[in-house]
Amino acid sequence: MLAHVSAIAVAFAAPIVQLQPDASAQAEEPGPAPTDQAIDRDRYERLTVPVMIDGQGPYRFLIDTGAQATVVTHRIVDELGLPRRGQAMLVAMGSAAVVDLVEIDELRFADRTITGLLSPLLRREHIGADGILGLDSLQDLRVLIDFRTERMLVADAQTLGGNSGYEIIVRARRKLGQMVITDAMVNGVRAAVVIDTGAQGSVGNTALLRRLRAREQGETVSVDVHGTAVVSELSYVREVVIGGMALGNVPVGFTESPTFAALGFSKRPALILGIANMRAFDRVAIDFARRQVLFDLPGRRGRMPASGPFTP
């Protein structure tokens, strides 16, 4: 019998819309300048965390608050000779597939050691890093996304400064280990919101689309961790209200993702809030120990919200 693992994830740095240029135009494109490569490398280092596996590394892992399991790639397995221990059905944003499971004796990051992991094996080109830190590694920790410095951090709440500076603190519930805000409002429709650091754009289910009666304004195409293209109907949501504050003019891709079924949201309106829309804030913190999501409202540094007007 296969195990079931939910990995709601796309690479953090991947665009929500991936265009397919024509081959001739692509051939004429010059390669990236050394300066551009250095900037890309710096951003990659900031948005991943160093992880040691069985005393080797460090390897660079994305932090994905929407992935149930920690994931490794073939590079790590080949370098360390990690043993494979069966298979599991891994549910992603646009697909579900059987993947190999790999045994990890010891994984270390942020002064924390986790032992005895069984991790799904995926391809590096589909996730954009050496691996993904999922919910099985993040329990009792806080994940901080600091958009002022373009950095992701993970540690206990005290190490990351406690609750100082956060104007909005929202209580969340756990569902399959994930943090779900159950009383959000989307254009006046009550919806569950999942805070997902592994998703670039926001995704709504068809139950929410039906309630909103939103008009399609195009398509978005993203790629999930299996490499499957996910085509979504693009609409702009007038207002998403969470904890008394509102995000305005939010682009949302609507699709019937296997992810929503895995979370039990096939019939209930639900929204996965991606990184692009979280940029309306200076900082967002997901505290698994306290079951809280914390929002730091924009300061007076002139930075405008990336996804539309912000209303406190």
N, C-alpha and C positions, 0 to 999 in steps of 0.2 A: 504494500500500500504506500502511495506517495504522500509525503508531507505537503502542506500548503504554506506558502510564504507570500506575504504581500510586500511588494517593493514599489511604492508609488514614487517614481523618480525619473527625472530627466537631468542631464548634466546642468549644474548651476549656471555655468557660463554660456550655455547654448542659447541662441536666439529663439524667441517664440515662433517666429516665422522663418523657415529655411527655404530660400529661393534656390531653384535649380537653374543656374545660368547655362547658356548654350556652350557647347564644347569649344567652338572657335573663339568666342569671346573670352572664355576661361583661359585659353592658351596664350592670349595676348596680355593677360594680367601679369604685371611684374610681381616678383616675390616680395614678401614683407621686408622692410628695411630693418637693419640691426637694431635701431632704436625701438621700432614697433615690437620686435621680438622680445626685447628686454622688458618693455611695458607689459606685454602679455604674460611673460614669465612672472613678473612681480605681482600682477593681479592674481595669477594662479596660486602663487604661494600664499597670498593673503586670504584667499577664499577656500583654502584647504588646510588640514591640520596634519602634522607629522605623526606617524603611527609606526611603532615597532612591532614586528611579528616574530615570535619565537627568538627574540634577541637580535633580529636582523632589521636593517632599514637605515634611516627612516623612509617610509613610503608616504605618499601624499593622498589623503582621503578626503572626499567631500563629506559634509555633514548634511544628512537628509532626514528631517523630522517627519517625513511621510513614508519612509521605508521601514518596514517591520524588522528586517534582518540586515546585519552587517554583510557587505558584499566584498569579495576579492576578485581580482582579474588574473588572467593567464600568466602575466609577467611574474606575479608573486608566486604563484603555484609552481611555475617552471624553475624560478631561481631557488626556492626553498625546498622543493620536492615535497610539497604538502600532500598528504594522502586524501583520496576521494572516498567519501563515505555515503554512497547512495545518491538518490535524486529527490527533487521536490518540484511541485508545481508553483512557479513564481508568477504572481499576478502583477502586471505593470499597467501603465496608463492606457495603452492601446491594445494590449495583447496579454495572453497567458501562455506560458511554455514550460516544459519540463527542463530543469537545469541540474547540473551536477552539484553536490554538496561537498565542501572541503573542510577537513578537520583542522582547527587552529588551537594549539595547546595554550598559547599565551599571546594576548594582544595588549599593548600598552600605549596610552596617550593621556595627556593632561594629568600626569601623576596618578593614573588609575590603571589597574591591571585587571583584565578579564580573562578567564580561563575556560577551556572546554567549549569553544564556539563551533557550531556547524554553519558554515557560510556558503551561500549560493555563489557559483562561479559564472562571471559574465565577461564580456569582451571590453577591453579598455576603450576602444574607439566609440563604444555606445554609451559610456558613462563619463568620459572625459577626465578620468583620474585613475590612480592605482587601485582605488577601492571606495566604498561608501560606508560611513559609520551610520548604522541604522538604530532603531529604537532599542534593540537588545543590548546596545552599548551605551545608550544615552540616559537610561533610567537613573533617577536621583541626581541628575545634573541639570545645568542651565545652558542653553544655546543662545549666544548673543550675536546678532547681526548688526554691526555698526556701519551704517551707510556713510557716515562722515569720513571714515578712514578706509572704507571698502574692505572690511575685515570681518571674518567669522571666528568666534572664540567659543570654547566649550570648557567648563569647569563648574565647581559648585557656586551657588549664588553669592556667597560671601566673598569669594575670590574675585568675582566679576562686579563687585561694588554694591551688592544688595539691591534694594529698590530705589536707591537715591536717583533722582532725576527723571523718573518715569511718572508722567501725569495720568496715564490711564492704565489700570490693572484689571484684567478681565479673568474671572474664574472659568476654567474649562473642565471638561469631563474627559476621561480616558475611554477610548474605544479601540480595541486591538492595539493598545499601547500608545495610540496617537492622541494628540491634544485637540479636542473638538469643542468649539464654541457653539452652544446649542441654541442661543437666543438672538442670533444676528438677524438683521432685517435687510432684504435686498429689494429695493423699490417697494417697500411696504410689505413684502412677503417674508414670513419667518422662515429662516433657513439655517442649516448647520454649516459652519465654516471650519475647514481644516487648514491649519497653518503649515505650509509645506515648503521648507527651504530647498527641496530638490526640484521643485517645479519653477520654471522661469516665468510663465504666464499663468493667469488664473483660468480655471476650468469649472464650468457648471454642468450639472446633469440635466437630462431632458425633462425631469419632473419640475425643475426650477424654470426651465425654458417655457414649458407649457403654462405655468402660473404667471410668468411675466408677460407672455405673449409678445416677446421681443422680436423685432424685425431683423432678419439676417442682413449683415452689412459686409459680407465677404467671407473668406475662409482663412484659417490659420493652419499651418502644418508644422508639427513638432515631431521629434523622434523619441521613443521610449527606450528603456534599458535593454530591450531585446533587439533594437534597431528597427522596430516597426514604425512606419509613418502613421501619425495620428492626425486625421483631418477633422477640424472642428468648425462649426458655424460661428462666425464672429459677430457679436453684438456689443453695444456699449450700454452698460448699466448706469442709470442716472445716479444712484446712491446706494452704497453699502454701509450700514450702520452697525458698529461693533462697540459695545461698552459706552454708548453715549457720544461717540465721535463718528464722523462720516467721511467716507471716501467718495469723491464724485467723478462721474464720467469714466467708469472703470471698464476697460476692454476685457471681455470674457469670451472664451471659446467654449461652445456647448457641444458635448458629445456624450454618447452612452458608453462610458468607460467601464471596463471590468472592475476598476478601482472602487466605484460607487457601490457596486453589488457586493464586493468583499466587505465593505464597511456597513452594509445594511441600509444603504441609502438609494435603493432602486426606485422607491416610490415617494420618498420624502425629499423636498427641495434641499440641495446641498451645493456648496461651492468650495473648491480648493483654491486658497489664496496663495498666489505665487510671489516670487521674489520681486518681480517687476513692479507690482502694485504696492508692495511693502516699502518701496523707496520714497513714498510720501512721508515717511517718518525718518527721524535721525537715527533711532535705534529700535529694534524689536528684540525682545527676549522671550524664549519659551522655557519655562521652568517646570520640569517634569516632577521634581520633588514636591512642589507646592501646588501643582496643577493650575498654574497661572500663565497668562500671556501678557506681557508688559509692553507698553508703547510709549516712546519718547517723542513728543511732538516737535515739529521743526523749529529750530532756533532762528535767530535773526542774522544768519550769515548769507542771506540772499539766495539760498538753494531752493529752487521751486520743485514741487512734487512732480515725479516723473510720469504720473498717470492721470493727471487732471487736478482740478482744484481740491483743496483740503479744507473741510469745515470743522472747527472744533465744536 
